[in-house]
Amino acid sequence: MDLIIIIPIVAVLVPFFVWLGWFFNSKFGKNSISAATEKAETIIQDAKKEAANTKREKLLEVKDEWYKKKIEFDTEVNQKKQKLSNLEKQIQQREENSEKKFDLVLQKEKELRKLEKQLQDLKVNLDEKSVEIKNLEIQQNDKLEKISGLTSEEAKKMLAENMINQAKIDASQTIKEIHDHAKIDAKKEAQKIIVQAIQRTAADYSIETTVSVVQIQNDEMKGRIIGKEGRNIRAFESATGVDVIVDDTPEAVILSSFDQFRREIARISLERLISDGRIHPARIEEVVEKVTQELEEEIQREGENTILQLGLHNMHAELIKHIGKMKYRSSYGQNLLQHSVEVAYLTGIMASELGLDPVMAKRSGLLHDVGKTVDKSIEGPHALLGYDLTKRFKEHPIVVNAVGSHHEDIEMEHPIAALVQSADAISGARPGARREPLESYVKRLENLELLAKSFEGVAKTYAIQAGREVRVVVEHDKIDDAAADRLAREIAQKIEEEMDYPGQIKVVVIREVRKIGYAK
């Protein structure tokens, strides 16, 4: 297209579009301003309404807060009023109590004044009575001096002497009571000490009294006794209940057991096995059984021979067996059967001299230690075990009592019991009976008498019952009754400290007054 055409077209269109723009602008611009104005007025109205609502709400909130504060304030004020009211009541109550106490104090004060007055009156009366009593005392003393012929000083001296003597008697009685209590406590303590001593020192004595030595031809025999892997020695120990000790002791085997009867079975069995030469478990059991049977028969025979020897009869077979067992028991190194036979003879002789039944006495003496043959599983003193044993086999009550009382475990009921006790002491203390030589026995009795005589006031001393009792005769004008009791304890204590002796020693202090008159 040519420029000439374009230029006229542009010249026409430009004014047109300018006019069109002016038209729209004037038309729609006026509408926008009007709308904006209305909108602004609406917003202003809304804001005013909202401000009014907000103001009203805030006013309501302030009113509510004020009302709450008012309620709290009123509550606090009421509480404080209530507290003040309570305090007022307490104060009022205290005032009332104080008034009551004050009244009470006034009343007590009145009573106290009244009592003071009464005491004052009593004091005056007492002073008057005291003066009267002193006067009466002086008059009484004058009368007593006239009646007794003693001055007050002499009476005081006599009274003091009487009080001193009474105090001595009371002291002696107290000492005796303490001594009796101490004896009971000492017995318990002594048992404990003895057990400890036995545990410490019994080893040497046990070695002497609980082993038997079997001589063998040579040491090769020890191997045969032991057997393959020790089966022979185990079988032997099992069959006999005895320990076999095979050590370096040349040509000897030791058998150890507290039971002498079992040890004797083992000794005889082992000697027979060595002599026979056949040593194996079956042969061991066979020999031990045979030896046991033989010794059981030997026990029975020994018991029967013993009662025949003593002239006794009608005794239970089991009791005879127990007598035979005594052969294999010992007491302080003394064979129990020999000791019992000895006691039986001694008791029988003394009973005959006293006109008592000698057979009953011998029976009691023979059985007095039968309790020592009772099985060791039964506990108790041998005297009481013998008491039960003889009672079970229907022995005479005198015999039963003598057996049970020979160590004073029960009370003696017949003179024969005392004879059995004396015979037991004589037999046990006989020189040589229990491994004590005559010289030391005599020396012990002399020392006992000299020791008792070393105390002041002792006139004579006698050691009797083979040294188991010492009798001390004192001078009656130097030793009174209370001192005699004390002297017995002191002598016994000195004997314990300075002497060695078996069993116990009884100290008897004798104080007597002999007045002699003559009829002419």
C-alpha positions in Angstrom: 0.0 0.0 0.0 1.1 3.4 -0.8 2.2 5.8 1.8 -0.2 8.3 0.4 -3.1 6.1 1.4 -1.8 5.1 4.8 -1.3 8.6 6.0 -4.9 9.8 5.5 -6.2 6.6 7.2 -3.9 7.3 10.2 -4.9 10.9 10.3 -8.6 9.8 10.6 -8.2 6.9 13.1 -6.0 8.8 15.6 -8.6 11.5 16.5 -11.3 8.8 16.6 -9.5 6.8 19.1 -8.7 9.8 21.2 -12.4 10.7 21.4 -13.3 7.2 22.2 -10.9 7.2 25.2 -12.3 10.5 26.5 -15.8 9.2 26.2 -15.2 6.0 28.3 -13.2 7.8 30.8 -15.8 10.3 31.5 -18.6 7.8 31.5 -17.1 5.1 33.8 -14.8 7.3 36.0 -17.8 9.1 37.6 -19.4 5.8 38.5 -16.3 4.5 40.2 -16.0 7.6 42.5 -19.5 7.4 43.5 -19.2 3.7 44.3 -16.1 4.3 46.3 -17.8 7.1 48.2 -20.7 4.8 49.1 -18.4 2.0 50.1 -16.4 4.4 52.4 -19.5 5.5 54.0 -20.6 1.9 54.6 -17.2 1.1 56.1 -17.5 4.1 58.4 -20.9 3.0 59.5 -19.8 -0.5 60.2 -16.8 0.7 62.1 -19.0 2.9 64.2 -21.3 0.0 65.0 -18.3 -2.3 65.8 -16.8 0.4 68.0 -20.1 0.8 69.9 -20.3 -3.0 70.3 -16.8 -3.2 71.5 -17.3 -0.4 74.0 -20.4 -2.1 75.3 -18.6 -5.5 75.7 -15.7 -3.8 77.5 -18.1 -2.1 79.8 -19.7 -5.4 80.6 -16.3 -7.0 81.3 -15.3 -4.2 83.6 -18.6 -4.6 85.5 -18.1 -8.4 85.8 -14.5 -7.9 87.1 -15.7 -5.3 89.6 -18.4 -7.6 90.8 -15.9 -10.5 91.4 -13.5 -8.3 93.2 -16.4 -7.0 95.4 -17.4 -10.6 96.2 -13.8 -11.6 97.1 -13.5 -8.5 99.3 -16.7 -9.2 101.1 -15.6 -12.9 101.7 -12.2 -11.9 103.1 -13.9 -9.3 105.3 -16.3 -11.9 106.6 -13.5 -14.4 107.4 -11.5 -11.8 109.3 -14.6 -10.9 111.2 -15.1 -14.6 112.1 -11.5 -15.0 113.2 -11.7 -11.9 115.3 -14.9 -13.4 116.9 -13.1 -16.7 117.7 -10.2 -14.9 119.2 -12.5 -12.9 121.4 -14.2 -16.1 122.6 -10.8 -17.7 123.4 -9.6 -14.7 125.3 -12.9 -14.7 127.2 -12.5 -18.4 128.0 -8.9 -17.9 129.2 -10.0 -15.1 131.4 -12.6 -17.4 133.0 -10.0 -20.1 133.5 -7.5 -17.7 135.0 -10.1 -16.6 137.4 -10.9 -20.2 138.4 -7.2 -21.0 138.9 -6.7 -17.9 141.0 -9.6 -19.0 143.2 -8.1 -22.4 143.5 -4.7 -21.0 144.5 -6.3 -18.9 147.1 -8.1 -22.0 148.5 -4.8 -24.0 148.5 -3.1 -21.2 150.2 -5.7 -21.2 153.0 -5.4 -25.0 153.3 -1.6 -24.7 153.5 -1.8 -22.1 156.2 -4.1 -24.5 158.1 -1.7 -27.4 157.7 1.3 -25.3 158.8 -0.6 -24.5 161.9 -1.4 -28.2 162.5 2.2 -29.1 161.9 3.3 -26.5 164.3 0.9 -28.0 166.9 2.2 -31.5 166.2 5.8 -30.4 166.6 5.1 -28.9 169.9 3.4 -32.1 171.0 6.3 -34.2 169.7 8.8 -32.1 171.5 6.8 -32.6 174.7 6.6 -36.4 174.0 10.3 -36.5 173.3 11.1 -35.0 176.6 8.8 -37.4 178.3 10.4 -40.4 176.4 13.9 -39.2 177.4 12.8 -39.0 181.0 11.2 -42.5 180.8 14.4 -43.8 179.1 16.5 -42.4 181.9 14.2 -43.9 184.5 14.1 -47.2 182.6 17.9 -47.4 182.3 18.2 -46.7 186.0 15.8 -49.5 186.7 17.6 -51.9 184.3 21.0 -51.1 185.8 19.6 -51.8 189.2 18.0 -55.1 188.0 20.9 -56.3 185.9 23.7 -55.0 188.0 25.3 -53.6 184.8 26.1 -50.1 183.9 25.0 -48.6 180.6 28.5 -48.9 179.2 28.7 -52.6 180.2 25.3 -53.2 178.6 26.4 -51.4 175.4 29.5 -53.6 175.3 27.5 -56.7 175.8 25.0 -55.6 173.1 27.9 -54.9 170.7 29.4 -58.3 171.3 26.0 -60.0 170.8 25.5 -58.1 167.6 29.0 -59.0 166.4 28.4 -62.7 167.1 25.0 -62.5 165.4 26.7 -60.8 162.4 29.2 -63.6 162.3 26.5 -66.2 162.4 24.5 -64.4 159.7 27.7 -64.1 157.6 28.4 -67.8 158.0 24.9 -68.6 157.0 25.2 -66.3 154.0 28.5 -67.9 153.1 27.0 -71.3 153.4 24.1 -70.3 151.1 26.5 -68.8 148.6 28.6 -71.9 148.9 25.6 -74.2 148.2 24.6 -72.1 145.2 28.2 -72.1 144.0 28.4 -75.8 144.3 25.4 -76.3 142.0 26.9 -73.9 139.5 30.4 -75.4 139.9 29.0 -78.9 139.2 27.8 -77.7 135.8 31.0 -75.9 135.1 33.0 -78.9 136.3 31.2 -81.2 133.9 32.1 -78.8 131.1 35.7 -78.5 132.1 36.0 -82.3 132.6 34.7 -82.9 129.1 37.2 -80.4 127.7 40.0 -82.0 129.8 39.0 -85.5 128.5 39.1 -84.2 124.9 42.6 -82.8 125.5 44.2 -85.5 127.6 42.3 -88.8 127.0 44.4 -89.7 124.1 47.3 -91.2 126.0 45.1 -93.2 128.3 42.9 -94.3 125.4 46.0 -95.6 123.6 46.8 -97.8 126.6 43.3 -99.2 127.2 41.7 -99.4 123.7 44.3 -101.3 121.7 45.4 -104.9 121.4 48.7 -105.9 119.7 48.8 -109.1 117.6 52.3 -110.5 117.0 53.0 -111.8 113.5 55.9 -114.0 112.2 57.2 -111.5 109.7 56.3 -108.3 107.9 55.3 -110.2 104.8 52.2 -111.3 106.7 51.0 -107.7 106.8 50.5 -107.8 103.0 48.4 -110.9 103.3 46.3 -109.3 106.1 45.7 -106.2 103.9 44.9 -108.4 100.8 44.6 -107.4 97.2 43.5 -103.7 97.1 42.8 -103.9 100.8 39.8 -106.3 100.5 40.9 -108.5 103.4 41.4 -105.7 105.9 38.1 -104.1 104.9 36.3 -107.5 105.3 37.9 -108.0 108.7 37.0 -104.5 110.0 33.4 -104.9 108.7 33.0 -108.3 110.4 34.5 -107.3 113.8 33.8 -103.6 114.1 37.4 -103.1 115.1 40.0 -100.8 113.4 43.1 -102.7 112.1 46.3 -100.6 112.1 49.1 -101.9 109.9 52.0 -99.5 110.3 55.8 -99.6 110.6 55.7 -101.4 114.0 57.9 -104.5 113.4 56.2 -107.9 113.4 53.0 -106.5 115.0 49.5 -105.4 114.0 47.4 -103.2 116.2 43.7 -103.6 116.8 41.9 -100.5 118.1 38.4 -100.3 119.6 36.7 -98.9 122.8 34.7 -102.2 123.1 37.0 -104.7 124.8 34.7 -107.6 123.9 34.9 -106.8 120.1 38.6 -106.2 120.4 39.0 -109.7 122.0 36.9 -111.3 119.1 39.2 -109.5 116.6 42.4 -110.6 118.4 41.5 -114.2 118.6 40.1 -114.3 115.0 43.2 -112.6 113.6 45.5 -115.0 115.5 43.6 -118.0 114.1 43.7 -116.6 110.5 47.4 -116.0 110.8 47.9 -119.5 112.2 45.7 -121.1 109.5 47.3 -119.1 106.7 44.1 -118.9 104.6 43.2 -115.2 104.7 40.4 -114.1 102.3 37.0 -112.4 102.9 34.9 -115.6 103.1 37.3 -117.2 105.5 37.4 -114.0 107.6 33.6 -114.0 108.1 33.6 -117.7 108.9 36.3 -117.4 111.6 34.9 -114.2 113.1 31.4 -115.8 113.4 32.8 -118.9 115.0 35.0 -116.9 117.5 32.0 -114.6 118.4 29.9 -117.7 119.1 32.6 -119.2 121.3 33.1 -116.0 123.3 29.3 -115.6 123.8 29.3 -119.1 125.3 32.4 -118.2 127.3 30.6 -115.2 128.7 27.6 -117.3 129.7 30.0 -119.9 131.3 31.9 -117.1 133.1 28.7 -115.7 134.5 27.5 -119.1 135.7 30.8 -119.9 137.3 30.9 -116.6 139.1 27.5 -117.0 140.7 28.3 -120.6 141.6 31.6 -119.4 143.1 29.7 -116.9 145.3 27.0 -119.4 146.2 24.2 -117.4 144.5 21.2 -118.9 142.6 17.9 -118.1 140.9 19.3 -115.3 138.7 17.9 -114.4 135.3 19.8 -115.8 132.4 20.3 -112.3 130.8 21.7 -111.0 134.1 24.1 -113.9 134.2 25.2 -112.9 130.7 25.8 -109.4 131.9 28.0 -110.7 134.7 30.0 -112.7 132.2 30.5 -109.5 130.2 32.2 -107.9 133.1 35.3 -110.0 132.3 35.8 -107.9 129.2 35.4 -104.5 131.0 37.8 -102.6 133.2 37.5 -99.6 135.5 40.6 -97.5 136.2 42.7 -100.4 135.0 41.0 -102.9 137.3 39.1 -105.8 135.8 35.4 -105.2 136.4 34.5 -108.9 137.1 37.4 -109.3 139.6 36.4 -106.0 141.3 32.7 -107.1 141.5 33.6 -110.5 143.0 35.9 -108.7 145.5 33.1 -106.3 146.5 30.7 -109.2 146.8 33.0 -111.0 149.2 33.7 -107.9 151.3 30.0 -107.0 151.5 29.1 -110.6 152.5 31.7 -110.6 155.3 30.6 -107.2 156.7 26.9 -108.3 156.5 27.7 -111.5 158.4 29.4 -109.5 161.1 26.5 -107.1 161.4 23.9 -109.9 161.4 22.5 -109.1 158.0 21.7 -111.5 155.2 25.2 -112.4 153.7 23.7 -113.9 150.5 21.7 -110.8 149.8 24.8 -108.7 150.5 27.0 -110.7 148.1 24.3 -110.5 145.4 24.2 -106.7 145.8 28.0 -106.5 145.7 28.3 -108.6 142.6 25.7 -106.7 140.7 26.6 -103.2 141.9 28.5 -102.3 138.7 26.4 -104.3 136.2 25.3 -101.1 134.6 28.7 -100.7 133.1 27.9 -103.7 130.8 24.8 -102.0 129.3 25.0 -101.1 125.7 26.8 -97.7 125.2 23.9 -96.4 123.1 21.9 -96.1 126.4 22.9 -92.9 128.2 23.0 -92.3 132.0 25.1 -93.0 135.1 26.1 -96.7 135.4 24.5 -97.0 138.8 21.1 -96.0 137.5 21.5 -98.2 134.4 22.2 -101.1 136.7 19.2 -100.1 138.8 16.9 -100.3 135.8 18.5 -103.6 134.6 18.2 -105.4 138.0 14.7 -104.1 138.4 13.7 -105.3 135.0 14.9 -108.8 135.8 13.0 -109.0 139.1 15.9 -108.8 141.5 15.0 -108.2 145.2 14.3 -104.5 146.0 17.2 -104.4 148.5 19.6 -105.5 145.7 18.0 -103.0 143.3 18.4 -100.2 145.8 22.0 -101.1 146.6 22.9 -101.1 142.9 21.3 -97.7 142.3 22.6 -96.0 145.4 26.2 -97.1 145.6 27.2 -93.7 144.1 24.3 -91.9 145.9 22.3 -91.3 142.7 19.3 -92.4 144.7 18.7 -92.6 148.5 19.9 -95.7 150.4 17.0 -97.7 151.9 18.8 -100.6 153.6 22.1 -101.0 155.5 23.3 -103.4 152.8 23.4 -100.5 150.4 25.9 -98.7 152.7 28.0 -101.9 152.9 28.1 -102.2 149.1 29.3 -98.5 148.9 32.0 -99.1 151.5 33.2 -102.4 149.9 33.3 -100.7 146.5 35.5 -98.0 148.0 37.8 -100.5 149.7 38.2 -102.6 146.6 38.8 -99.6 144.3 41.3 -98.0 146.7 43.1 -101.2 147.6 46.8 -100.7 146.8 47.6 -102.3 143.5 43.9 -102.6 142.5 44.1 -99.5 140.3 47.8 -99.2 139.5 48.8 -97.3 142.6 51.9 -98.7 144.4 51.8 -99.3 148.2 54.4 -96.6 148.9 52.5 -93.9 147.1 49.2 -95.0 148.6 50.6 -94.7 152.2 52.3 -91.5 151.3 49.1 -90.0 150.0 47.2 -90.8 153.2 50.0 -89.3 155.3 50.0 -86.2 153.3 46.2 -85.9 153.5 46.3 -86.1 157.3 49.3 -83.6 157.6 47.5 -81.1 155.3 44.3 -81.2 157.3 46.3 -80.9 160.6 48.2 -77.8 159.3 45.1 -75.6 160.1 44.9 -73.7 163.4 42.5 -75.3 166.0 42.8 -78.8 164.5 43.5 -81.4 167.2 43.5 -84.7 165.3 43.1 -86.0 161.7 42.2 -89.4 160.4 42.3 -90.5 156.8 39.7 -93.3 156.3 38.1 -95.3 153.5 41.4 -95.7 151.7 41.8 -91.9 151.5 38.4 -91.1 150.3 37.4 -89.4 153.5 39.4 -87.4 156.1 37.9 -86.7 159.6 39.1 -83.6 161.3 38.6 -83.2 165.1 38.9 -79.6 166.2 39.3 -77.9 169.6 35.9 -76.8 170.6 37.1 -73.7 172.5 39.0 -72.4 169.4 36.6 -73.3 166.6 32.9 -72.5 166.9 30.1 -74.0 164.7 30.3 -71.3 162.1 34.1 -71.5 161.9 33.9 -75.3 161.6 31.8 -75.0 158.4 34.4 -72.5 157.0 37.3 -74.8 158.0 35.8 -77.8 156.1 35.7 -75.7 153.0 39.2 -74.3 153.4 40.6 -77.8 154.0 38.8 -79.2 150.9 40.1 -76.3 148.8 43.7 -76.8 150.0 43.4 -80.5 149.2 42.2 -79.7 145.7 45.1 -77.3 145.2 48.0 -79.3 146.6 47.2 -83.0 146.1 46.6 -85.5 143.3 44.0 -88.2 144.1 41.5 -90.4 142.3 37.8 -89.6 142.7 36.8 -87.3 145.5 37.8 -86.8 149.2 35.1 -86.1 151.8 36.2 -83.6 154.6 34.3 -84.1 157.9 35.0 -81.6 160.6 34.0 -82.8 164.1 33.5 -80.4 167.0 32.3 -81.9 170.2 32.2 -81.0 173.9 32.5 -83.8 176.4 31.5 -83.1 180.0 32.4 -85.8 182.5 30.8 -86.4 185.9 31.4 -89.1 188.5 28.8 -90.8 190.7 30.4 -91.6 194.0 
